[in-house]
């Protein structure tokens, strides 16, 4: 299989695309509980450029990607600090706990909605059954549709 040559411009385009993705995820708080791994980063960039991660991490590209990865981690830490500042919390751990509490609250809201839907479905099933009994009583049989 022939090696695919990529230019520095292609590499910067791929890294910029991956960076936007990782920054969006960091703003959502995904990297509060887990660290962004270098393998995940390389896999994302490689898939953008349609290469293998191993071929991407050679020569001058390796130096560029190392530096880029470190700056990405610094930016993600800064985003976490900004999130902590917005919520007036003293530590990242409190921010993690806050996001877990929000998720638990969301889950309980969803459970309540599911229970309401189930109740409504049961009510509708009783109405349908009542109507079917009326049809059977009136016509002594039910025709298939």
C-alpha positions as CSV (number, residue, x, y, z in Angstrom):
1,X,0.0,0.0,0.0
2,X,1.5,3.4,-1.0
3,X,2.1,5.9,1.7
4,X,-0.2,8.9,1.6
5,X,1.7,12.2,1.8
6,X,0.2,15.0,3.8
7,X,1.2,18.5,3.9
8,X,1.6,20.7,7.0
9,X,-1.5,22.5,6.0
10,X,-3.5,19.2,5.9
11,X,-2.1,18.4,9.4
12,X,-3.1,21.8,10.8
13,X,-6.6,21.5,9.2
14,X,-7.0,18.0,10.8
15,X,-5.8,19.2,14.2
16,X,-8.1,22.2,14.1
17,X,-11.1,20.0,13.3
18,X,-10.2,17.7,16.2
19,X,-9.6,20.6,18.5
20,X,-13.1,22.0,18.0
21,X,-14.5,18.6,18.9
22,X,-12.5,18.3,22.0
23,X,-13.1,21.8,23.1
24,X,-16.9,21.3,22.7
25,X,-16.7,18.2,24.8
26,X,-14.7,19.9,27.5
27,X,-17.3,22.7,27.7
28,X,-19.9,20.0,28.3
29,X,-17.8,18.7,31.2
30,X,-16.9,15.3,29.6
31,X,-13.2,15.6,30.5
32,X,-13.8,16.4,34.2
33,X,-14.0,12.7,35.1
34,X,-11.6,11.3,32.5
35,X,-8.4,12.6,31.0
36,X,-8.1,13.1,27.3
37,X,-5.8,10.4,26.0
38,X,-3.2,10.9,23.3
39,X,-4.4,7.8,21.6
40,X,-7.9,9.3,21.4
41,X,-6.5,12.5,20.0
42,X,-4.4,10.8,17.4
43,X,-7.3,8.5,16.4
44,X,-9.5,11.5,15.8
45,X,-6.9,13.4,13.7
46,X,-6.0,10.3,11.7
47,X,-9.7,9.6,10.9
48,X,-10.1,13.2,9.7
49,X,-7.1,12.8,7.4
50,X,-7.9,9.2,6.5
51,X,-4.6,7.9,7.8
52,X,-3.6,5.5,10.5
53,X,-2.6,7.0,13.8
54,X,0.8,5.3,13.6
55,X,1.7,6.8,10.3
56,X,0.6,10.2,11.6
57,X,3.0,10.1,14.6
58,X,6.3,10.1,12.8
59,X,9.1,12.6,12.1
60,X,8.3,16.3,12.2
61,X,4.6,15.5,12.7
62,X,5.4,13.9,16.0
63,X,7.0,17.1,17.3
64,X,4.1,19.2,16.0
65,X,1.5,16.9,17.5
66,X,3.3,16.7,20.9
67,X,3.3,20.5,21.2
68,X,-0.3,20.7,19.9
69,X,-1.5,18.0,22.4
70,X,0.1,19.9,25.4
71,X,-1.5,23.2,24.4
72,X,-4.9,21.4,24.0
73,X,-4.6,20.0,27.5
74,X,-3.8,23.5,28.8
75,X,-6.8,24.9,27.0
76,X,-9.1,22.1,28.4
77,X,-7.8,22.9,32.0
78,X,-8.5,26.6,31.4
79,X,-12.1,25.7,30.3
80,X,-12.5,23.7,33.5
81,X,-11.3,26.6,35.5
82,X,-13.7,28.9,33.7
83,X,-16.6,26.5,34.4
84,X,-15.6,26.4,38.0
85,X,-15.5,30.2,38.1
86,X,-18.9,30.5,36.6
87,X,-20.4,28.2,39.2
88,X,-18.5,29.9,42.1
89,X,-17.0,26.6,43.2
90,X,-13.7,26.3,45.0
91,X,-12.4,23.1,43.3
92,X,-12.7,21.0,40.2
93,X,-14.0,18.1,42.5
94,X,-17.0,20.2,43.5
95,X,-17.7,20.9,39.8
96,X,-17.6,17.1,39.1
97,X,-20.0,16.5,41.9
98,X,-22.3,19.3,40.7
99,X,-22.4,17.8,37.2
100,X,-23.2,14.4,38.7
101,X,-26.0,15.9,40.8
102,X,-27.4,17.6,37.6
103,X,-27.4,14.2,35.8
104,X,-29.1,12.5,38.7
105,X,-31.8,15.3,38.7
106,X,-32.2,14.8,35.0
107,X,-32.6,11.1,35.4
108,X,-35.3,11.5,38.1
109,X,-37.2,14.0,35.8
110,X,-37.0,11.5,33.0
111,X,-38.3,8.7,35.3
112,X,-41.3,10.9,36.2
113,X,-42.0,11.5,32.5
114,X,-41.9,7.8,31.8
115,X,-44.3,7.1,34.6
116,X,-46.7,9.7,33.3
117,X,-46.5,8.2,29.8
118,X,-47.1,4.7,31.2
119,X,-50.1,5.9,33.1
120,X,-51.5,7.6,30.0
121,X,-50.9,4.4,28.0
122,X,-52.7,2.3,30.6
123,X,-55.7,4.7,30.6
124,X,-55.8,4.6,26.8
125,X,-55.7,0.7,26.8
126,X,-58.7,0.7,29.2
127,X,-60.6,3.1,26.9
128,X,-59.8,0.9,23.9
129,X,-60.9,-2.2,25.7
130,X,-64.2,-0.6,26.7
131,X,-64.8,0.5,23.2
132,X,-64.1,-3.0,21.8
133,X,-66.5,-4.5,24.3
134,X,-69.2,-2.0,23.1
135,X,-68.5,-3.0,19.5
136,X,-68.7,-6.7,20.3
137,X,-71.9,-6.2,22.2
138,X,-73.5,-4.2,19.4
139,X,-72.4,-6.4,16.4
140,X,-71.6,-9.6,18.2
141,X,-68.2,-9.8,16.5
142,X,-65.2,-7.7,15.6
143,X,-64.0,-7.6,12.0
144,X,-60.3,-7.4,11.3
145,X,-59.0,-4.4,9.6
